């Protein structure tokens, strides 16, 4: 929580994830794989212009149209196939019905869908289903590594979930703040100005 408060003092609330509907969050979570968010925004705008941010409409659209609209995101063929597949799944099973599962069941369901990995699944759980599952992305691993905390996805996720209160809004803000911090300091290699290194990691782990 000490890290969280430092980040909040630095950047303020992020109000993430920017989307009009839960399904738009799902689309964004798939599109953002291995690309910048600015590219995702362009693709989302394209899909909106074609009225395709609807699970049934997207599922029934030809793959070539989807590829063209999301080309700016990179890996557009893979992502178009994933979007069409996921849209078909939610169209057939219903968003509310799928999201009514408990967290572990929902996570297993999402991971069973082609192209949905741990980070994407947890982003959907946290931001679309609004259930408490902390998202671990490359930025989080990088920052934790700099602070002396090593581990795989599950290990780092467990550390966060054991150390902070179980709260959806807190999880959302914390993850968004980590991303914002990484973009300002880590991506730009501003390591000498890192405010998180000012405190010994042992003080973090004991909080």
MODELLER restraints for C-alpha pairs under 7 A, 6 or more apart:
rsr = mdl.restraints
at = mdl.atoms
rsr.add(forms.Gaussian(group=physical.xy_distance, feature=features.Distance(at['CA:1:A'], at['CA:164:A']), mean=6.22, stdev=0.5))
rsr.add(forms.Gaussian(group=physical.xy_distance, feature=features.Distance(at['CA:1:A'], at['CA:207:A']), mean=6.90, stdev=0.5))
rsr.add(forms.Gaussian(group=physical.xy_distance, feature=features.Distance(at['CA:2:A'], at['CA:204:A']), mean=6.68, stdev=0.5))
rsr.add(forms.Gaussian(group=physical.xy_distance, feature=features.Distance(at['CA:4:A'], at['CA:174:A']), mean=6.12, stdev=0.5))
rsr.add(forms.Gaussian(group=physical.xy_distance, feature=features.Distance(at['CA:7:A'], at['CA:177:A']), mean=6.17, stdev=0.5))
rsr.add(forms.Gaussian(group=physical.xy_distance, feature=features.Distance(at['CA:13:A'], at['CA:173:A']), mean=6.65, stdev=0.5))
rsr.add(forms.Gaussian(group=physical.xy_distance, feature=features.Distance(at['CA:14:A'], at['CA:173:A']), mean=6.24, stdev=0.5))
rsr.add(forms.Gaussian(group=physical.xy_distance, feature=features.Distance(at['CA:14:A'], at['CA:176:A']), mean=6.24, stdev=0.5))
rsr.add(forms.Gaussian(group=physical.xy_distance, feature=features.Distance(at['CA:14:A'], at['CA:177:A']), mean=6.72, stdev=0.5))
rsr.add(forms.Gaussian(group=physical.xy_distance, feature=features.Distance(at['CA:15:A'], at['CA:173:A']), mean=6.72, stdev=0.5))
rsr.add(forms.Gaussian(group=physical.xy_distance, feature=features.Distance(at['CA:16:A'], at['CA:172:A']), mean=6.58, stdev=0.5))
rsr.add(forms.Gaussian(group=physical.xy_distance, feature=features.Distance(at['CA:16:A'], at['CA:173:A']), mean=6.78, stdev=0.5))
rsr.add(forms.Gaussian(group=physical.xy_distance, feature=features.Distance(at['CA:16:A'], at['CA:176:A']), mean=6.17, stdev=0.5))
rsr.add(forms.Gaussian(group=physical.xy_distance, feature=features.Distance(at['CA:17:A'], at['CA:127:A']), mean=6.32, stdev=0.5))
rsr.add(forms.Gaussian(group=physical.xy_distance, feature=features.Distance(at['CA:19:A'], at['CA:25:A']), mean=5.89, stdev=0.5))
rsr.add(forms.Gaussian(group=physical.xy_distance, feature=features.Distance(at['CA:22:A'], at['CA:128:A']), mean=4.59, stdev=0.5))
rsr.add(forms.Gaussian(group=physical.xy_distance, feature=features.Distance(at['CA:24:A'], at['CA:53:A']), mean=6.14, stdev=0.5))
rsr.add(forms.Gaussian(group=physical.xy_distance, feature=features.Distance(at['CA:25:A'], at['CA:124:A']), mean=6.82, stdev=0.5))
rsr.add(forms.Gaussian(group=physical.xy_distance, feature=features.Distance(at['CA:25:A'], at['CA:127:A']), mean=6.84, stdev=0.5))
rsr.add(forms.Gaussian(group=physical.xy_distance, feature=features.Distance(at['CA:25:A'], at['CA:128:A']), mean=5.70, stdev=0.5))
rsr.add(forms.Gaussian(group=physical.xy_distance, feature=features.Distance(at['CA:26:A'], at['CA:124:A']), mean=5.73, stdev=0.5))
rsr.add(forms.Gaussian(group=physical.xy_distance, feature=features.Distance(at['CA:26:A'], at['CA:128:A']), mean=6.69, stdev=0.5))
rsr.add(forms.Gaussian(group=physical.xy_distance, feature=features.Distance(at['CA:27:A'], at['CA:83:A']), mean=6.69, stdev=0.5))
rsr.add(forms.Gaussian(group=physical.xy_distance, feature=features.Distance(at['CA:28:A'], at['CA:40:A']), mean=6.57, stdev=0.5))
rsr.add(forms.Gaussian(group=physical.xy_distance, feature=features.Distance(at['CA:29:A'], at['CA:120:A']), mean=5.68, stdev=0.5))
rsr.add(forms.Gaussian(group=physical.xy_distance, feature=features.Distance(at['CA:29:A'], at['CA:123:A']), mean=6.55, stdev=0.5))
rsr.add(forms.Gaussian(group=physical.xy_distance, feature=features.Distance(at['CA:29:A'], at['CA:124:A']), mean=6.78, stdev=0.5))
rsr.add(forms.Gaussian(group=physical.xy_distance, feature=features.Distance(at['CA:30:A'], at['CA:79:A']), mean=6.84, stdev=0.5))
rsr.add(forms.Gaussian(group=physical.xy_distance, feature=features.Distance(at['CA:30:A'], at['CA:120:A']), mean=6.55, stdev=0.5))
rsr.add(forms.Gaussian(group=physical.xy_distance, feature=features.Distance(at['CA:31:A'], at['CA:40:A']), mean=5.94, stdev=0.5))
rsr.add(forms.Gaussian(group=physical.xy_distance, feature=features.Distance(at['CA:31:A'], at['CA:73:A']), mean=6.49, stdev=0.5))
rsr.add(forms.Gaussian(group=physical.xy_distance, feature=features.Distance(at['CA:31:A'], at['CA:79:A']), mean=6.51, stdev=0.5))
rsr.add(forms.Gaussian(group=physical.xy_distance, feature=features.Distance(at['CA:32:A'], at['CA:40:A']), mean=5.92, stdev=0.5))
rsr.add(forms.Gaussian(group=physical.xy_distance, feature=features.Distance(at['CA:35:A'], at['CA:73:A']), mean=6.12, stdev=0.5))
rsr.add(forms.Gaussian(group=physical.xy_distance, feature=features.Distance(at['CA:35:A'], at['CA:74:A']), mean=6.94, stdev=0.5))
rsr.add(forms.Gaussian(group=physical.xy_distance, feature=features.Distance(at['CA:39:A'], at['CA:72:A']), mean=5.81, stdev=0.5))
rsr.add(forms.Gaussian(group=physical.xy_distance, feature=features.Distance(at['CA:39:A'], at['CA:73:A']), mean=5.28, stdev=0.5))
rsr.add(forms.Gaussian(group=physical.xy_distance, feature=features.Distance(at['CA:40:A'], at['CA:73:A']), mean=6.05, stdev=0.5))
rsr.add(forms.Gaussian(group=physical.xy_distance, feature=features.Distance(at['CA:43:A'], at['CA:69:A']), mean=6.04, stdev=0.5))
rsr.add(forms.Gaussian(group=physical.xy_distance, feature=features.Distance(at['CA:43:A'], at['CA:70:A']), mean=4.73, stdev=0.5))
rsr.add(forms.Gaussian(group=physical.xy_distance, feature=features.Distance(at['CA:43:A'], at['CA:72:A']), mean=6.59, stdev=0.5))
rsr.add(forms.Gaussian(group=physical.xy_distance, feature=features.Distance(at['CA:43:A'], at['CA:73:A']), mean=6.90, stdev=0.5))
rsr.add(forms.Gaussian(group=physical.xy_distance, feature=features.Distance(at['CA:46:A'], at['CA:69:A']), mean=5.64, stdev=0.5))
rsr.add(forms.Gaussian(group=physical.xy_distance, feature=features.Distance(at['CA:47:A'], at['CA:53:A']), mean=6.06, stdev=0.5))
rsr.add(forms.Gaussian(group=physical.xy_distance, feature=features.Distance(at['CA:47:A'], at['CA:69:A']), mean=6.40, stdev=0.5))
rsr.add(forms.Gaussian(group=physical.xy_distance, feature=features.Distance(at['CA:52:A'], at['CA:58:A']), mean=5.11, stdev=0.5))
rsr.add(forms.Gaussian(group=physical.xy_distance, feature=features.Distance(at['CA:55:A'], at['CA:87:A']), mean=4.63, stdev=0.5))
rsr.add(forms.Gaussian(group=physical.xy_distance, feature=features.Distance(at['CA:55:A'], at['CA:88:A']), mean=6.82, stdev=0.5))
rsr.add(forms.Gaussian(group=physical.xy_distance, feature=features.Distance(at['CA:55:A'], at['CA:90:A']), mean=6.66, stdev=0.5))
rsr.add(forms.Gaussian(group=physical.xy_distance, feature=features.Distance(at['CA:55:A'], at['CA:91:A']), mean=5.52, stdev=0.5))
rsr.add(forms.Gaussian(group=physical.xy_distance, feature=features.Distance(at['CA:56:A'], at['CA:87:A']), mean=6.62, stdev=0.5))
rsr.add(forms.Gaussian(group=physical.xy_distance, feature=features.Distance(at['CA:56:A'], at['CA:88:A']), mean=6.79, stdev=0.5))
rsr.add(forms.Gaussian(group=physical.xy_distance, feature=features.Distance(at['CA:56:A'], at['CA:91:A']), mean=5.34, stdev=0.5))
rsr.add(forms.Gaussian(group=physical.xy_distance, feature=features.Distance(at['CA:58:A'], at['CA:84:A']), mean=6.17, stdev=0.5))
rsr.add(forms.Gaussian(group=physical.xy_distance, feature=features.Distance(at['CA:58:A'], at['CA:87:A']), mean=6.15, stdev=0.5))
rsr.add(forms.Gaussian(group=physical.xy_distance, feature=features.Distance(at['CA:59:A'], at['CA:84:A']), mean=4.88, stdev=0.5))
rsr.add(forms.Gaussian(group=physical.xy_distance, feature=features.Distance(at['CA:59:A'], at['CA:85:A']), mean=6.95, stdev=0.5))
rsr.add(forms.Gaussian(group=physical.xy_distance, feature=features.Distance(at['CA:59:A'], at['CA:87:A']), mean=5.02, stdev=0.5))
rsr.add(forms.Gaussian(group=physical.xy_distance, feature=features.Distance(at['CA:59:A'], at['CA:88:A']), mean=4.79, stdev=0.5))
rsr.add(forms.Gaussian(group=physical.xy_distance, feature=features.Distance(at['CA:63:A'], at['CA:80:A']), mean=6.42, stdev=0.5))
rsr.add(forms.Gaussian(group=physical.xy_distance, feature=features.Distance(at['CA:63:A'], at['CA:81:A']), mean=6.86, stdev=0.5))
rsr.add(forms.Gaussian(group=physical.xy_distance, feature=features.Distance(at['CA:66:A'], at['CA:80:A']), mean=5.64, stdev=0.5))
rsr.add(forms.Gaussian(group=physical.xy_distance, feature=features.Distance(at['CA:67:A'], at['CA:76:A']), mean=5.50, stdev=0.5))
rsr.add(forms.Gaussian(group=physical.xy_distance, feature=features.Distance(at['CA:67:A'], at['CA:77:A']), mean=5.80, stdev=0.5))
rsr.add(forms.Gaussian(group=physical.xy_distance, feature=features.Distance(at['CA:67:A'], at['CA:80:A']), mean=5.41, stdev=0.5))
rsr.add(forms.Gaussian(group=physical.xy_distance, feature=features.Distance(at['CA:70:A'], at['CA:76:A']), mean=5.99, stdev=0.5))
rsr.add(forms.Gaussian(group=physical.xy_distance, feature=features.Distance(at['CA:82:A'], at['CA:114:A']), mean=6.60, stdev=0.5))
rsr.add(forms.Gaussian(group=physical.xy_distance, feature=features.Distance(at['CA:82:A'], at['CA:115:A']), mean=5.92, stdev=0.5))
rsr.add(forms.Gaussian(group=physical.xy_distance, feature=features.Distance(at['CA:98:A'], at['CA:106:A']), mean=6.93, stdev=0.5))
rsr.add(forms.Gaussian(group=physical.xy_distance, feature=features.Distance(at['CA:99:A'], at['CA:106:A']), mean=6.63, stdev=0.5))
rsr.add(forms.Gaussian(group=physical.xy_distance, feature=features.Distance(at['CA:99:A'], at['CA:129:A']), mean=5.81, stdev=0.5))
rsr.add(forms.Gaussian(group=physical.xy_distance, feature=features.Distance(at['CA:107:A'], at['CA:121:A']), mean=6.24, stdev=0.5))
rsr.add(forms.Gaussian(group=physical.xy_distance, feature=features.Distance(at['CA:110:A'], at['CA:116:A']), mean=6.46, stdev=0.5))
rsr.add(forms.Gaussian(group=physical.xy_distance, feature=features.Distance(at['CA:110:A'], at['CA:121:A']), mean=5.72, stdev=0.5))
rsr.add(forms.Gaussian(group=physical.xy_distance, feature=features.Distance(at['CA:111:A'], at['CA:117:A']), mean=5.89, stdev=0.5))
rsr.add(forms.Gaussian(group=physical.xy_distance, feature=features.Distance(at['CA:111:A'], at['CA:118:A']), mean=6.93, stdev=0.5))
rsr.add(forms.Gaussian(group=physical.xy_distance, feature=features.Distance(at['CA:111:A'], at['CA:121:A']), mean=6.38, stdev=0.5))
rsr.add(forms.Gaussian(group=physical.xy_distance, feature=features.Distance(at['CA:119:A'], at['CA:135:A']), mean=6.05, stdev=0.5))
rsr.add(forms.Gaussian(group=physical.xy_distance, feature=features.Distance(at['CA:119:A'], at['CA:136:A']), mean=6.21, stdev=0.5))
rsr.add(forms.Gaussian(group=physical.xy_distance, feature=features.Distance(at['CA:119:A'], at['CA:137:A']), mean=6.31, stdev=0.5))
rsr.add(forms.Gaussian(group=physical.xy_distance, feature=features.Distance(at['CA:122:A'], at['CA:133:A']), mean=5.99, stdev=0.5))
rsr.add(forms.Gaussian(group=physical.xy_distance, feature=features.Distance(at['CA:122:A'], at['CA:134:A']), mean=6.89, stdev=0.5))
rsr.add(forms.Gaussian(group=physical.xy_distance, feature=features.Distance(at['CA:122:A'], at['CA:135:A']), mean=5.56, stdev=0.5))
rsr.add(forms.Gaussian(group=physical.xy_distance, feature=features.Distance(at['CA:123:A'], at['CA:135:A']), mean=6.01, stdev=0.5))
rsr.add(forms.Gaussian(group=physical.xy_distance, feature=features.Distance(at['CA:125:A'], at['CA:131:A']), mean=5.59, stdev=0.5))
rsr.add(forms.Gaussian(group=physical.xy_distance, feature=features.Distance(at['CA:125:A'], at['CA:133:A']), mean=6.53, stdev=0.5))
rsr.add(forms.Gaussian(group=physical.xy_distance, feature=features.Distance(at['CA:126:A'], at['CA:132:A']), mean=5.67, stdev=0.5))
rsr.add(forms.Gaussian(group=physical.xy_distance, feature=features.Distance(at['CA:126:A'], at['CA:133:A']), mean=5.56, stdev=0.5))
rsr.add(forms.Gaussian(group=physical.xy_distance, feature=features.Distance(at['CA:126:A'], at['CA:168:A']), mean=6.76, stdev=0.5))
rsr.add(forms.Gaussian(group=physical.xy_distance, feature=features.Distance(at['CA:126:A'], at['CA:172:A']), mean=6.93, stdev=0.5))
rsr.add(forms.Gaussian(group=physical.xy_distance, feature=features.Distance(at['CA:130:A'], at['CA:168:A']), mean=6.36, stdev=0.5))
rsr.add(forms.Gaussian(group=physical.xy_distance, feature=features.Distance(at['CA:131:A'], at['CA:168:A']), mean=6.04, stdev=0.5))
rsr.add(forms.Gaussian(group=physical.xy_distance, feature=features.Distance(at['CA:132:A'], at['CA:166:A']), mean=6.45, stdev=0.5))
rsr.add(forms.Gaussian(group=physical.xy_distance, feature=features.Distance(at['CA:132:A'], at['CA:167:A']), mean=6.06, stdev=0.5))
rsr.add(forms.Gaussian(group=physical.xy_distance, feature=features.Distance(at['CA:132:A'], at['CA:168:A']), mean=4.77, stdev=0.5))
rsr.add(forms.Gaussian(group=physical.xy_distance, feature=features.Distance(at['CA:132:A'], at['CA:171:A']), mean=6.87, stdev=0.5))
rsr.add(forms.Gaussian(group=physical.xy_distance, feature=features.Distance(at['CA:134:A'], at['CA:157:A']), mean=6.24, stdev=0.5))
rsr.add(forms.Gaussian(group=physical.xy_distance, feature=features.Distance(at['CA:134:A'], at['CA:161:A']), mean=6.68, stdev=0.5))
rsr.add(forms.Gaussian(group=physical.xy_distance, feature=features.Distance(at['CA:134:A'], at['CA:171:A']), mean=5.78, stdev=0.5))
rsr.add(forms.Gaussian(group=physical.xy_distance, feature=features.Distance(at['CA:135:A'], at['CA:175:A']), mean=6.54, stdev=0.5))
rsr.add(forms.Gaussian(group=physical.xy_distance, feature=features.Distance(at['CA:136:A'], at['CA:153:A']), mean=6.47, stdev=0.5))
rsr.add(forms.Gaussian(group=physical.xy_distance, feature=features.Distance(at['CA:136:A'], at['CA:157:A']), mean=6.21, stdev=0.5))
rsr.add(forms.Gaussian(group=physical.xy_distance, feature=features.Distance(at['CA:139:A'], at['CA:178:A']), mean=7.00, stdev=0.5))
rsr.add(forms.Gaussian(group=physical.xy_distance, feature=features.Distance(at['CA:139:A'], at['CA:179:A']), mean=6.24, stdev=0.5))
rsr.add(forms.Gaussian(group=physical.xy_distance, feature=features.Distance(at['CA:139:A'], at['CA:182:A']), mean=5.95, stdev=0.5))
rsr.add(forms.Gaussian(group=physical.xy_distance, feature=features.Distance(at['CA:140:A'], at['CA:178:A']), mean=6.46, stdev=0.5))
rsr.add(forms.Gaussian(group=physical.xy_distance, feature=features.Distance(at['CA:144:A'], at['CA:150:A']), mean=6.85, stdev=0.5))
rsr.add(forms.Gaussian(group=physical.xy_distance, feature=features.Distance(at['CA:147:A'], at['CA:197:A']), mean=6.78, stdev=0.5))
rsr.add(forms.Gaussian(group=physical.xy_distance, feature=features.Distance(at['CA:147:A'], at['CA:201:A']), mean=5.80, stdev=0.5))
rsr.add(forms.Gaussian(group=physical.xy_distance, feature=features.Distance(at['CA:148:A'], at['CA:201:A']), mean=6.86, stdev=0.5))
rsr.add(forms.Gaussian(group=physical.xy_distance, feature=features.Distance(at['CA:185:A'], at['CA:191:A']), mean=6.52, stdev=0.5))
rsr.add(forms.Gaussian(group=physical.xy_distance, feature=features.Distance(at['CA:185:A'], at['CA:194:A']), mean=6.68, stdev=0.5))
